[in-house]
């Protein structure tokens, strides 16, 4: 008595649909990654009760100061001594340029004032970015 079947079963995996799914996932992540804002340096902003929003100027320069006093201009790390020359280069003679200063809330106020003084020296409008303060009832 032979209980084994005479047919041998071959197993196949059809991968055509997998490649289609991977292609669509790749497209989704490429499109989603372009929509993320470039100013993604992680900071905890100071909080304020009242904030004033401003219309976007023709050109914005992002100045960021981290809690370990690393300075960034448009996501490019610079030394403190290079901030003035970088701001002048970014301004490029344009009078209507704003610098959005984002600093960590744990840094000393003097570090923030030093950056604001450099902006004043370059004759650039400096705006301090804050986050909305949560109301306590």
LOTORRO-87969 format. One record per residue: residue in three letters; residue number from 1; x, y, z of N, C-alpha, C in turn. Coordinates in nm, 3 decimals, decimal comma, always signed. Layout:
N
REC   r   k      nX      nY      nZ     caX     caY     caZ      cX      cY      cZ
REC Ala NUM       X       Y       Z       X       Y       Z       X       Y       Z
...
end
This chain:
137
REC   r   k      nX      nY      nZ     caX     caY     caZ      cX      cY      cZ
REC Unk   1  +0,082  -0,118  +0,000  +0,000  +0,000  +0,000  +0,086  +0,125  +0,000
REC Unk   2  +0,065  +0,202  -0,100  +0,141  +0,327  -0,115  +0,046  +0,444  -0,088
REC Unk   3  +0,068  +0,513  +0,026  -0,018  +0,625  +0,063  +0,030  +0,759  +0,007
REC Unk   4  +0,143  +0,763  -0,051  +0,196  +0,888  -0,105  +0,137  +0,913  -0,243
REC Unk   5  +0,111  +1,041  -0,268  +0,054  +1,072  -0,399  +0,164  +1,077  -0,503
REC Unk   6  +0,125  +1,055  -0,622  +0,221  +1,054  -0,731  +0,260  +1,195  -0,773
REC Unk   7  +0,178  +1,295  -0,742  +0,206  +1,434  -0,779  +0,291  +1,501  -0,673
REC Unk   8  +0,390  +1,570  -0,717  +0,470  +1,653  -0,629  +0,416  +1,795  -0,638
REC Unk   9  +0,394  +1,861  -0,523  +0,341  +1,996  -0,521  +0,456  +2,096  -0,517
REC Unk  10  +0,452  +2,190  -0,610  +0,551  +2,298  -0,611  +0,485  +2,423  -0,553
REC Unk  11  +0,558  +2,490  -0,466  +0,507  +2,612  -0,405  +0,568  +2,732  -0,474
REC Unk  12  +0,484  +2,829  -0,505  +0,529  +2,952  -0,570  +0,476  +3,071  -0,494
REC Unk  13  +0,557  +3,175  -0,491  +0,513  +3,302  -0,431  +0,510  +3,404  -0,543
REC Unk  14  +0,393  +3,462  -0,562  +0,379  +3,564  -0,665  +0,417  +3,699  -0,606
REC Unk  15  +0,522  +3,756  -0,657  +0,574  +3,881  -0,598  +0,536  +4,004  -0,680
REC Unk  16  +0,455  +3,991  -0,778  +0,416  +4,107  -0,858  +0,342  +4,211  -0,775
REC Unk  17  +0,251  +4,169  -0,693  +0,175  +4,264  -0,612  +0,263  +4,327  -0,504
REC Unk  18  +0,363  +4,254  -0,453  +0,452  +4,310  -0,353  +0,535  +4,424  -0,410
REC Unk  19  +0,581  +4,410  -0,532  +0,660  +4,518  -0,592  +0,573  +4,641  -0,617
REC Unk  20  +0,447  +4,622  -0,651  +0,356  +4,736  -0,668  +0,334  +4,809  -0,536
REC Unk  21  +0,314  +4,733  -0,431  +0,294  +4,793  -0,299  +0,418  +4,869  -0,256
REC Unk  22  +0,535  +4,812  -0,276  +0,660  +4,880  -0,239  +0,679  +5,008  -0,320
REC Unk  23  +0,642  +5,005  -0,446  +0,653  +5,125  -0,529  +0,563  +5,237  -0,476
REC Unk  24  +0,438  +5,203  -0,442  +0,347  +5,304  -0,389  +0,391  +5,355  -0,252
REC Unk  25  +0,446  +5,269  -0,167  +0,499  +5,314  -0,039  +0,616  +5,409  -0,057
REC Unk  26  +0,704  +5,377  -0,152  +0,817  +5,465  -0,180  +0,768  +5,602  -0,227
REC Unk  27  +0,670  +5,605  -0,315  +0,615  +5,733  -0,361  +0,553  +5,811  -0,246
REC Unk  28  +0,478  +5,741  -0,161  +0,415  +5,808  -0,047  +0,520  +5,872  +0,044
REC Unk  29  +0,626  +5,800  +0,078  +0,727  +5,855  +0,167  +0,806  +5,966  +0,102
REC Unk  30  +0,829  +5,959  -0,028  +0,898  +6,068  -0,096  +0,814  +6,195  -0,095
REC Unk  31  +0,686  +6,182  -0,120  +0,598  +6,299  -0,118  +0,583  +6,353  +0,023
REC Unk  32  +0,567  +6,266  +0,120  +0,550  +6,310  +0,258  +0,675  +6,377  +0,312
REC Unk  33  +0,792  +6,331  +0,271  +0,916  +6,390  +0,323  +0,940  +6,531  +0,268
REC Unk  34  +0,886  +6,564  +0,153  +0,902  +6,699  +0,100  +0,811  +6,798  +0,169
REC Unk  35  +0,706  +6,751  +0,235  +0,612  +6,840  +0,300  +0,653  +6,874  +0,443
REC Unk  36  +0,754  +6,809  +0,494  +0,801  +6,837  +0,629  +0,883  +6,965  +0,625
REC Unk  37  +0,862  +7,053  +0,722  +0,933  +7,180  +0,724  +1,081  +7,158  +0,752
REC Unk  38  +1,166  +7,235  +0,686  +1,309  +7,213  +0,703  +1,363  +7,255  +0,839
REC Unk  39  +1,295  +7,342  +0,911  +1,344  +7,385  +1,041  +1,312  +7,284  +1,149
REC Unk  40  +1,379  +7,171  +1,147  +1,344  +7,064  +1,238  +1,447  +7,043  +1,346
REC Unk  41  +1,515  +7,146  +1,387  +1,606  +7,135  +1,499  +1,520  +7,132  +1,625
REC Unk  42  +1,537  +7,030  +1,707  +1,449  +7,009  +1,822  +1,482  +7,110  +1,931
REC Unk  43  +1,387  +7,198  +1,961  +1,400  +7,297  +2,066  +1,272  +7,302  +2,148
REC Unk  44  +1,285  +7,338  +2,274  +1,168  +7,365  +2,357  +1,160  +7,517  +2,366
REC Unk  45  +1,063  +7,576  +2,299  +1,053  +7,721  +2,290  +0,998  +7,779  +2,420
REC Unk  46  +1,037  +7,905  +2,453  +0,976  +7,971  +2,568  +0,827  +7,993  +2,543
REC Unk  47  +0,752  +8,014  +2,650  +0,607  +8,027  +2,636  +0,564  +8,170  +2,668
REC Unk  48  +0,456  +8,214  +2,604  +0,402  +8,348  +2,625  +0,250  +8,339  +2,630
REC Unk  49  +0,189  +8,428  +2,709  +0,042  +8,430  +2,718  -0,021  +8,483  +2,591
REC Unk  50  +0,031  +8,593  +2,541  -0,022  +8,653  +2,420  +0,085  +8,650  +2,313
REC Unk  51  +0,045  +8,612  +2,196  +0,140  +8,609  +2,086  +0,084  +8,694  +1,973
REC Unk  52  +0,173  +8,751  +1,899  +0,133  +8,831  +1,783  +0,185  +8,759  +1,661
REC Unk  53  +0,095  +8,728  +1,571  +0,138  +8,663  +1,449  +0,176  +8,769  +1,347
REC Unk  54  +0,262  +8,730  +1,256  +0,304  +8,825  +1,155  +0,287  +8,763  +1,017
REC Unk  55  +0,263  +8,847  +0,920  +0,255  +8,799  +0,783  +0,394  +8,757  +0,740
REC Unk  56  +0,398  +8,658  +0,656  +0,529  +8,610  +0,611  +0,597  +8,715  +0,525
REC Unk  57  +0,720  +8,749  +0,560  +0,795  +8,843  +0,477  +0,845  +8,772  +0,352
REC Unk  58  +0,893  +8,849  +0,256  +0,942  +8,786  +0,135  +1,056  +8,688  +0,161
REC Unk  59  +1,140  +8,717  +0,261  +1,251  +8,625  +0,289  +1,266  +8,611  +0,440
REC Unk  60  +1,275  +8,487  +0,485  +1,296  +8,457  +0,626  +1,427  +8,383  +0,642
REC Unk  61  +1,496  +8,415  +0,749  +1,618  +8,344  +0,786  +1,593  +8,281  +0,922
REC Unk  62  +1,617  +8,153  +0,933  +1,597  +8,083  +1,061  +1,728  +8,081  +1,138
REC Unk  63  +1,725  +8,137  +1,259  +1,840  +8,135  +1,348  +1,799  +8,053  +1,470
REC Unk  64  +1,873  +7,946  +1,499  +1,839  +7,857  +1,610  +1,956  +7,846  +1,705
REC Unk  65  +1,923  +7,841  +1,834  +2,024  +7,823  +1,939  +1,978  +7,706  +2,025
REC Unk  66  +2,059  +7,601  +2,033  +2,023  +7,484  +2,112  +2,065  +7,503  +2,256
REC Unk  67  +2,023  +7,409  +2,342  +2,054  +7,423  +2,485  +2,203  +7,407  +2,514
REC Unk  68  +2,277  +7,342  +2,426  +2,422  +7,332  +2,445  +2,497  +7,437  +2,363
REC Unk  69  +2,427  +7,548  +2,331  +2,481  +7,666  +2,263  +2,545  +7,633  +2,128
REC Unk  70  +2,476  +7,556  +2,050  +2,514  +7,537  +1,910  +2,425  +7,629  +1,828
REC Unk  71  +2,484  +7,700  +1,734  +2,413  +7,800  +1,657  +2,391  +7,749  +1,515
REC Unk  72  +2,269  +7,769  +1,464  +2,233  +7,725  +1,330  +2,170  +7,843  +1,256
REC Unk  73  +2,209  +7,859  +1,131  +2,144  +7,955  +1,042  +2,093  +7,876  +0,923
REC Unk  74  +1,961  +7,873  +0,909  +1,895  +7,793  +0,804  +1,946  +7,649  +0,805
REC Unk  75  +1,944  +7,587  +0,923  +1,983  +7,447  +0,943  +2,130  +7,419  +0,915
REC Unk  76  +2,212  +7,520  +0,903  +2,356  +7,503  +0,884  +2,424  +7,547  +1,012
REC Unk  77  +2,501  +7,456  +1,073  +2,566  +7,489  +1,198  +2,682  +7,586  +1,173
REC Unk  78  +2,687  +7,692  +1,255  +2,793  +7,792  +1,244  +2,848  +7,820  +1,383
REC Unk  79  +2,970  +7,870  +1,388  +3,028  +7,914  +1,515  +2,969  +8,050  +1,551
REC Unk  80  +2,977  +8,088  +1,678  +2,922  +8,216  +1,721  +2,992  +8,331  +1,647
REC Unk  81  +3,121  +8,318  +1,625  +3,196  +8,425  +1,558  +3,158  +8,440  +1,411
REC Unk  82  +3,093  +8,340  +1,352  +3,055  +8,343  +1,211  +2,912  +8,391  +1,187
REC Unk  83  +2,837  +8,415  +1,294  +2,695  +8,449  +1,279  +2,679  +8,578  +1,199
REC Unk  84  +2,756  +8,681  +1,232  +2,741  +8,810  +1,164  +2,768  +8,798  +1,015
REC Unk  85  +2,876  +8,732  +0,977  +2,908  +8,719  +0,834  +2,803  +8,635  +0,761
REC Unk  86  +2,750  +8,531  +0,826  +2,647  +8,449  +0,763  +2,517  +8,527  +0,745
REC Unk  87  +2,482  +8,610  +0,846  +2,360  +8,690  +0,833  +2,375  +8,794  +0,723
REC Unk  88  +2,493  +8,854  +0,712  +2,517  +8,951  +0,604  +2,507  +8,882  +0,467
REC Unk  89  +2,560  +8,762  +0,459  +2,554  +8,687  +0,333  +2,410  +8,652  +0,298
REC Unk  90  +2,331  +8,611  +0,398  +2,191  +8,576  +0,374  +2,108  +8,700  +0,340
REC Unk  91  +2,140  +8,811  +0,404  +2,065  +8,935  +0,379  +2,090  +8,983  +0,237
REC Unk  92  +2,215  +8,982  +0,194  +2,254  +9,012  +0,056  +2,197  +9,144  +0,006
REC Unk  93  +2,200  +9,248  +0,091  +2,154  +9,380  +0,049  +2,004  +9,399  +0,049
REC Unk  94  +1,927  +9,297  +0,078  +1,781  +9,306  +0,080  +1,737  +9,368  +0,213
REC Unk  95  +1,660  +9,477  +0,208  +1,619  +9,546  +0,331  +1,501  +9,477  +0,399
REC Unk  96  +1,422  +9,401  +0,325  +1,302  +9,339  +0,381  +1,328  +9,192  +0,415
REC Unk  97  +1,419  +9,169  +0,509  +1,453  +9,034  +0,552  +1,428  +9,025  +0,702
REC Unk  98  +1,363  +8,916  +0,744  +1,338  +8,892  +0,885  +1,416  +8,768  +0,928
REC Unk  99  +1,468  +8,772  +1,049  +1,531  +8,655  +1,107  +1,442  +8,605  +1,220
REC Unk 100  +1,400  +8,481  +1,211  +1,319  +8,418  +1,314  +1,415  +8,347  +1,409
REC Unk 101  +1,424  +8,397  +1,532  +1,518  +8,342  +1,630  +1,444  +8,240  +1,715
REC Unk 102  +1,489  +8,116  +1,708  +1,433  +8,008  +1,787  +1,541  +7,962  +1,883
REC Unk 103  +1,516  +7,975  +2,013  +1,616  +7,933  +2,110  +1,550  +7,844  +2,215
REC Unk 104  +1,629  +7,755  +2,271  +1,580  +7,667  +2,375  +1,549  +7,749  +2,499
REC Unk 105  +1,446  +7,711  +2,574  +1,406  +7,791  +2,689  +1,499  +7,776  +2,809
REC Unk 106  +1,597  +7,687  +2,801  +1,687  +7,667  +2,914  +1,819  +7,744  +2,901
REC Unk 107  +1,840  +7,814  +2,789  +1,966  +7,887  +2,775  +1,960  +8,018  +2,852
REC Unk 108  +2,078  +8,072  +2,881  +2,085  +8,199  +2,952  +2,035  +8,311  +2,860
REC Unk 109  +1,974  +8,411  +2,921  +1,918  +8,522  +2,844  +2,030  +8,597  +2,770
REC Unk 110  +2,148  +8,599  +2,829  +2,260  +8,671  +2,766  +2,295  +8,611  +2,630
REC Unk 111  +2,284  +8,480  +2,616  +2,311  +8,417  +2,485  +2,212  +8,464  +2,381
REC Unk 112  +2,085  +8,478  +2,420  +1,983  +8,527  +2,329  +2,009  +8,673  +2,293
REC Unk 113  +2,043  +8,754  +2,394  +2,069  +8,896  +2,370  +2,189  +8,914  +2,277
REC Unk 114  +2,291  +8,829  +2,292  +2,408  +8,838  +2,204  +2,369  +8,816  +2,058
REC Unk 115  +2,282  +8,719  +2,033  +2,236  +8,692  +1,896  +2,152  +8,809  +1,845
REC Unk 116  +2,065  +8,864  +1,931  +1,981  +8,977  +1,889  +2,066  +9,101  +1,859
REC Unk 117  +2,175  +9,121  +1,934  +2,263  +9,235  +1,908  +2,333  +9,220  +1,774
REC Unk 118  +2,371  +9,099  +1,739  +2,434  +9,076  +1,608  +2,334  +9,110  +1,498
REC Unk 119  +2,207  +9,070  +1,516  +2,104  +9,103  +1,417  +2,084  +9,253  +1,406
REC Unk 120  +2,089  +9,323  +1,518  +2,077  +9,469  +1,515  +2,196  +9,533  +1,444
REC Unk 121  +2,313  +9,477  +1,463  +2,434  +9,528  +1,397  +2,425  +9,511  +1,246
REC Unk 122  +2,364  +9,403  +1,202  +2,347  +9,374  +1,060  +2,229  +9,453  +1,003
REC Unk 123  +2,151  +9,518  +1,091  +2,031  +9,592  +1,055  +1,924  +9,500  +0,996
REC Unk 124  +1,899  +9,395  +1,070  +1,800  +9,296  +1,029  +1,692  +9,290  +1,135
REC Unk 125  +1,568  +9,274  +1,093  +1,457  +9,261  +1,187  +1,462  +9,122  +1,248
REC Unk 126  +1,467  +9,117  +1,381  +1,476  +8,990  +1,452  +1,344  +8,965  +1,524
REC Unk 127  +1,291  +8,844  +1,512  +1,165  +8,805  +1,575  +1,192  +8,681  +1,658
REC Unk 128  +1,151  +8,684  +1,785  +1,171  +8,570  +1,875  +1,051  +8,476  +1,864
REC Unk 129  +1,077  +8,351  +1,834  +0,970  +8,250  +1,822  +0,938  +8,195  +1,961
REC Unk 130  +0,809  +8,184  +1,992  +0,764  +8,126  +2,118  +0,655  +8,024  +2,089
REC Unk 131  +0,627  +7,942  +2,188  +0,514  +7,850  +2,178  +0,402  +7,903  +2,267
REC Unk 132  +0,279  +7,859  +2,240  +0,164  +7,907  +2,315  +0,168  +7,847  +2,456
REC Unk 133  +0,149  +7,932  +2,556  +0,148  +7,889  +2,694  +0,014  +7,826  +2,727
REC Unk 134  +0,018  +7,711  +2,792  -0,105  +7,641  +2,829  -0,169  +7,715  +2,945
REC Unk 135  -0,301  +7,734  +2,937  -0,376  +7,802  +3,043  -0,394  +7,708  +3,161
REC Unk 136  -0,371  +7,760  +3,280  -0,392  +7,682  +3,401  -0,518  +7,736  +3,467
REC Unk 137  -0,615  +7,650  +3,491  -0,742  +7,694  +3,553  -0,737  +7,676  +3,701
end
